Amino acid sequence: MFTATAPLSHEFWLEPTEFQVESGAALYADLRNGEDFKGITLPYFDSRSDRLEIWHRGKDEAITARNGDLPAVALAQPKDGLAALVYQSGFSTVTYNDIDKFYRFIKHKDLKAQVDFDAIDAVTDSERTEVYKRFCKSLVAIGSGTGTDVPVGMETEFVALKNPYVDTGPLPVRLLYRGTPRRESQIEVFERAPDGQVRVFLLRTDHAGEAHVPVKAGYDYLLDAVVLRTPAPALAAEYDAIWETLWASLSFSVPE
């Protein structure tokens, strides 16, 4: 378990050193935590991680990483095609000393939360603990970069419905929660220009849980969506938590 203060409850994502890798070349990727597609690089720790995999043509392969590895992902010669790097964290907690930050967070993420707000308001500031988990995916083009993204079975995740390295036009994505489309849900999009400038904009999924991301050649993208819910009794007791968040992220780039 990793415990933090409320300001660290920001985006968390997988970011390869290169989103497009030549055939036969090594693939490296970092775990990143921060805001506005900028942040610190984190080492891999087994105690904080549930899954670390690479998916290719619908099949998964575990990635071997050692405690303290930086970058977290180092693959000597990944297979050609579209690869999906997948990382799922273990549970972490954050304590809100200022409950107004929690309500600002709900407003910012546009969360229609299934939580007991009376219970949240009834406890003291020091007792307001959130338990959370991260579900990350990054799409990387190896060689030709051909292929399709698929669901990988995370509790919440993005699935790209086209290949950003091969197809043109807006990128359609589907947002899932427990394998079911998340309808009318907010997606926060971080668009990073070649000069490093980042623009942030919001999208909403439709009745099929889908949204079309407008993309630009030469730009990198990070998508973020959050589920807020009341934790199961056993989880709440284990972490002394009164709400739970599940964070889905998807990173990719668009060729020039």
C-alpha positions in Angstrom: 0.0 0.0 0.0 1.2 3.5 -0.8 -0.1 6.4 1.2 -0.1 10.0 -0.1 -1.6 13.4 0.6 -4.4 14.7 -1.5 -2.3 16.8 -4.0 -0.7 13.6 -5.3 -4.1 12.2 -6.5 -3.4 13.2 -10.1 -3.0 11.4 -13.4 -0.9 8.3 -13.7 0.1 6.9 -17.0 2.5 4.7 -19.0 4.8 6.7 -21.3 7.2 5.1 -23.7 10.5 6.8 -24.5 9.4 6.5 -28.2 5.8 5.9 -29.3 7.2 4.6 -32.6 9.9 2.1 -32.4 11.9 0.6 -35.3 11.8 -3.1 -35.9 14.4 -4.9 -33.9 14.9 -1.9 -31.5 14.4 -1.9 -27.8 11.2 -0.5 -26.2 11.4 1.5 -23.0 8.5 3.0 -21.0 8.1 4.9 -17.7 5.4 5.0 -15.1 4.5 8.7 -14.8 2.5 10.6 -12.2 1.6 14.3 -12.4 -0.7 16.9 -14.0 -1.2 18.2 -17.5 0.8 15.4 -19.1 3.9 16.4 -17.1 5.1 14.7 -14.0 7.7 12.6 -12.2 9.0 9.2 -13.3 8.4 6.4 -10.9 10.4 3.2 -10.5 8.6 -0.2 -10.6 7.9 -2.0 -7.3 6.2 -5.3 -7.2 4.4 -4.5 -3.9 2.6 -1.6 -5.6 1.7 -3.4 -8.9 -0.9 -6.0 -9.9 -0.1 -6.3 -13.7 2.6 -5.4 -16.1 2.1 -6.8 -19.6 2.5 -6.2 -23.3 -0.4 -7.2 -25.6 0.1 -8.0 -29.3 -2.5 -9.2 -31.7 -4.9 -10.0 -28.9 -2.4 -12.0 -26.8 -0.7 -11.0 -23.6 2.8 -11.6 -22.3 4.0 -10.7 -18.9 6.8 -8.2 -18.6 9.6 -9.0 -16.2 10.6 -6.1 -14.0 12.6 -5.9 -10.8 12.0 -3.7 -7.8 13.5 -0.3 -8.4 13.7 -0.6 -12.2 13.7 2.7 -14.0 12.4 2.7 -16.6 9.8 0.3 -15.5 9.5 -1.4 -18.9 12.5 -2.5 -20.9 11.9 -4.9 -23.8 14.9 -5.9 -25.9 13.1 -6.8 -29.2 9.3 -6.6 -29.1 7.3 -8.1 -32.0 6.3 -5.9 -34.9 2.9 -4.4 -35.0 0.7 -2.4 -32.6 1.6 -3.1 -29.0 -0.4 -2.2 -25.9 1.6 -1.8 -22.8 -0.6 -2.5 -19.7 0.0 -1.6 -16.1 -2.4 -2.1 -13.2 -1.4 -0.8 -9.8 -2.3 -2.2 -6.4 -4.4 -0.2 -3.9 -3.1 3.1 -2.5 -4.7 5.6 -0.2 -5.0 9.3 0.1 -6.3 11.3 3.1 -8.2 14.6 2.5 -7.6 17.1 5.3 -9.7 19.6 3.4 -13.0 18.1 2.3 -13.5 21.0 -0.1 -10.7 19.5 -2.2 -12.7 16.3 -2.6 -15.8 18.2 -3.8 -13.7 20.2 -6.2 -12.2 16.9 -7.5 -15.8 15.6 -8.0 -16.7 18.7 -9.9 -13.5 18.7 -12.0 -14.0 15.0 -13.0 -17.8 15.4 -13.4 -18.4 12.3 -11.3 -21.9 11.1 -10.7 -20.7 9.3 -7.6 -22.4 6.3 -6.0 -21.2 7.2 -2.6 -22.7 8.0 0.8 -22.1 11.7 1.1 -23.8 11.8 4.5 -21.2 9.4 5.7 -18.4 11.5 4.2 -19.7 14.7 5.8 -20.2 13.0 9.2 -16.5 12.1 9.9 -13.7 14.4 10.9 -11.3 15.8 8.3 -8.4 13.5 9.4 -10.6 10.4 8.8 -11.6 11.1 5.2 -9.6 8.5 3.4 -9.8 7.4 -0.3 -8.5 4.1 -1.6 -7.6 4.1 -5.3 -6.2 2.0 -8.1 -4.7 2.8 -11.5 -5.4 1.1 -14.8 -3.0 2.2 -17.6 -2.6 1.4 -21.2 -0.2 2.8 -23.8 -0.3 2.1 -27.5 3.1 1.8 -29.3 3.9 1.2 -32.9 6.6 -1.4 -33.4 7.9 -1.4 -37.0 4.8 -1.1 -39.2 2.6 -0.6 -36.2 -0.3 -2.5 -37.8 -2.9 -4.2 -35.6 -5.8 -3.4 -33.4 -6.3 -2.6 -29.7 -8.4 -5.0 -27.6 -9.9 -5.1 -24.1 -7.4 -6.5 -21.7 -9.8 -7.3 -18.8 -9.0 -4.4 -16.4 -11.9 -3.3 -14.3 -11.9 0.0 -16.1 -10.0 0.8 -19.3 -10.0 2.5 -22.7 -10.1 0.6 -25.9 -9.0 2.4 -29.1 -11.4 1.4 -31.9 -8.9 2.4 -34.6 -5.2 2.4 -34.9 -3.7 5.9 -34.3 -0.5 5.0 -36.2 -2.2 3.7 -39.3 -5.7 5.2 -39.5 -6.5 8.8 -40.2 -9.1 11.2 -38.8 -10.4 11.4 -35.2 -9.6 8.4 -33.0 -12.7 6.6 -31.7 -12.3 5.1 -28.2 -14.6 3.1 -26.0 -14.5 3.5 -22.2 -15.3 0.4 -20.2 -16.2 -0.4 -16.6 -16.4 -4.1 -15.7 -16.5 -4.9 -19.4 -19.5 -2.7 -20.0 -19.5 0.7 -21.9 -19.5 3.7 -19.6 -22.2 5.9 -21.0 -22.4 9.7 -20.6 -19.0 9.8 -18.8 -16.4 12.5 -18.9 -13.0 11.9 -20.6 -10.2 14.4 -20.0 -7.8 14.7 -22.9 -4.3 16.0 -22.7 -2.8 17.0 -26.0 1.0 17.6 -26.1 2.5 19.5 -29.0 5.9 18.8 -30.5 7.2 21.9 -28.5 5.9 20.4 -25.3 3.0 22.7 -24.8 -0.1 20.9 -23.5 -3.7 21.7 -24.2 -6.5 20.1 -22.1 -10.1 19.6 -23.3 -13.0 17.4 -22.3 -15.1 14.9 -24.1 -18.2 12.8 -23.2 -19.0 9.3 -24.1 -22.2 8.6 -25.9 -24.8 5.9 -25.3 -22.3 3.3 -26.5 -19.6 4.5 -24.2 -17.7 5.9 -27.1 -16.1 9.2 -27.9 -14.1 10.5 -30.9 -10.8 12.2 -30.0 -9.8 14.9 -32.5 -6.1 14.3 -33.1 -3.2 16.2 -34.8 -0.2 14.8 -36.6 3.0 14.9 -34.5 1.1 15.2 -31.2 1.0 13.0 -28.2 -2.2 12.2 -26.2 -3.2 11.1 -22.8 -6.8 10.2 -22.0 -8.1 10.0 -18.4 -11.4 8.9 -16.8 -12.3 8.1 -13.2 -14.9 5.9 -11.5 -16.0 6.9 -8.0 -17.8 4.4 -5.9 -18.4 3.2 -2.3 -15.8 0.5 -1.5 -16.8 -3.0 -0.6 -17.1 -3.5 3.1 -13.9 -5.6 3.4 -11.9 -3.1 1.3 -13.3 -0.2 3.4 -12.3 -1.9 6.6 -8.8 -2.8 5.4 -7.9 0.7 4.4 -10.3 2.7 6.6 -11.6 4.2 3.5 -15.0 5.8 2.8 -14.8 6.1 -0.9 -12.9 4.4 -3.8 -11.6 5.7 -7.2 -10.6 3.8 -10.2 -8.4 5.7 -12.8 -8.2 4.6 -16.4 -5.6 6.2 -18.7 -4.6 5.7 -22.3 -1.5 7.2 -24.0 -0.6 7.2 -27.7 0.9 9.4 -30.4 -0.1 10.3 -33.9 2.6 10.1 -36.7 3.7 13.3 -38.5 
